[in-house]
Amino acid sequence: GKSTLMNIITQNIRSDQGTIRWNGEIIGKKKWEYVSHIGYMPQQQSVYENLTLNRFMYYIAALKGQKKNEADREIERLLKRLDLWEVRRRYLGSFSGGMKQRALLAQALLGDPDLIILDEPTAGLDPLQRIEVRELIRELDKNRIILISTHVLSDIEPIADEILMLKKGKLLKDCSLKLDEQKGETLEEMYVRLFG
């Protein structure tokens, strides 16, 4: 249910019921205005394998309405931050799984979105790259919402303010990590208790 929920939030699929609100307003006819606030990294590594990383990033920047000089600076900054600058002229089809994952994260961050949705952002990354992605997410969390869907509890425990757990498409548990830590229960122990 988590990927479905993220696809509903990003307006990639329609919900059967309920509404999505942004700043208190039902999205409705303001869909495109709402979507312009979103950076989305899908779980599937669907990339344009016949494009170089550079062309892919400029394509996404154009879709987000960025001007070329703005995109130039931002793409360079993001690719350097995600250790992809040296491979920017390589075709995405030649990338390893971890490199594709970092490229998808970079495109999600283009345009400095207010809402960043990351579906399994550390899948395929080695331990050092996972730490770097966690640090980047920690840096990004000022004045924005970041939704992370993951099965890797160690990736979110040090950075999450709030945890939402889904079981069979239903919201199971809403908690504050600080409250659970005060009870002496780690996130992993809570997960085992709820899903065990």
Solvent accessible surface area in square Angstrom, and as a share of the most:
residue,aa,sasa,rsa
1,G,64,0.62
2,K,48,0.20
3,S,31,0.20
4,T,69,0.40
5,L,78,0.39
6,M,12,0.05
7,N,38,0.20
8,I,32,0.16
9,I,30,0.15
10,T,10,0.06
11,Q,47,0.21
12,N,87,0.45
13,I,78,0.40
14,R,227,0.83
15,S,46,0.30
16,D,149,0.77
17,Q,157,0.70
18,G,64,0.62
19,T,91,0.53
20,I,36,0.18
21,R,142,0.52
22,W,45,0.16
23,N,132,0.68
24,G,56,0.54
25,E,93,0.42
26,I,87,0.44
27,I,9,0.05
28,G,57,0.55
29,K,206,0.87
30,K,98,0.41
31,K,64,0.27
32,W,189,0.66
33,E,106,0.48
34,Y,7,0.03
35,V,43,0.25
36,S,86,0.56
37,H,53,0.24
38,I,15,0.08
39,G,0,0.00
40,Y,43,0.16
41,M,0,0.00
42,P,30,0.19
43,Q,68,0.30
44,Q,114,0.50
45,Q,62,0.28
46,S,86,0.55
47,V,17,0.10
48,Y,111,0.42
49,E,91,0.41
50,N,120,0.62
51,L,43,0.21
52,T,21,0.12
53,L,0,0.00
54,N,37,0.19
55,R,164,0.60
56,F,7,0.03
57,M,0,0.00
58,Y,68,0.26
59,Y,92,0.35
60,I,21,0.11
61,A,1,0.01
62,A,70,0.54
63,L,118,0.59
64,K,74,0.31
65,G,63,0.60
66,Q,24,0.11
67,K,148,0.63
68,K,141,0.60
69,N,93,0.48
70,E,73,0.33
71,A,2,0.02
72,D,50,0.26
73,R,154,0.56
74,E,18,0.08
75,I,3,0.01
76,E,65,0.29
77,R,132,0.48
78,L,3,0.01
79,L,0,0.00
80,K,107,0.45
81,R,81,0.30
82,L,8,0.04
83,D,104,0.54
84,L,1,0.00
85,W,58,0.20
86,E,154,0.69
87,V,27,0.15
88,R,35,0.13
89,R,168,0.61
90,R,103,0.38
91,Y,124,0.47
92,L,0,0.00
93,G,37,0.35
94,S,65,0.42
95,F,12,0.05
96,S,63,0.40
97,G,34,0.33
98,G,9,0.08
99,M,29,0.13
100,K,27,0.12
101,Q,2,0.01
102,R,19,0.07
103,A,0,0.00
104,L,5,0.02
105,L,1,0.01
106,A,0,0.00
107,Q,15,0.07
108,A,0,0.00
109,L,6,0.03
110,L,1,0.01
111,G,37,0.36
112,D,91,0.47
113,P,8,0.05
114,D,59,0.31
115,L,8,0.04
116,I,0,0.00
117,I,0,0.00
118,L,0,0.00
119,D,2,0.01
120,E,14,0.06
121,P,4,0.02
122,T,8,0.05
123,A,48,0.37
124,G,62,0.60
125,L,16,0.08
126,D,70,0.36
127,P,98,0.62
128,L,118,0.59
129,Q,38,0.17
130,R,62,0.23
131,I,81,0.41
132,E,70,0.31
133,V,2,0.01
134,R,40,0.15
135,E,69,0.31
136,L,7,0.04
137,I,8,0.04
138,R,93,0.34
139,E,101,0.45
140,L,27,0.14
141,D,58,0.30
142,K,134,0.57
143,N,154,0.79
144,R,59,0.21
145,I,91,0.46
146,I,33,0.17
147,L,54,0.27
148,I,45,0.23
149,S,9,0.06
150,T,22,0.13
151,H,125,0.56
152,V,51,0.29
153,L,30,0.15
154,S,65,0.42
155,D,6,0.03
156,I,18,0.09
157,E,50,0.23
158,P,69,0.43
159,I,24,0.12
160,A,25,0.20
161,D,123,0.64
162,E,106,0.48
163,I,11,0.06
164,L,100,0.50
165,M,13,0.06
166,L,50,0.25
167,K,81,0.34
168,K,191,0.81
169,G,49,0.47
170,K,148,0.63
171,L,109,0.54
172,L,71,0.35
173,K,52,0.22
174,D,83,0.43
175,C,15,0.09
176,S,33,0.21
177,L,11,0.05
178,K,149,0.63
179,L,101,0.50
180,D,3,0.02
181,E,97,0.43
182,Q,146,0.65
183,K,145,0.61
184,G,62,0.59
185,E,29,0.13
186,T,64,0.37
187,L,2,0.01
188,E,112,0.50
189,E,92,0.41
190,M,0,0.00
191,Y,78,0.30
192,V,90,0.52
193,R,138,0.50
194,L,41,0.20
195,F,54,0.23
196,G,95,0.91
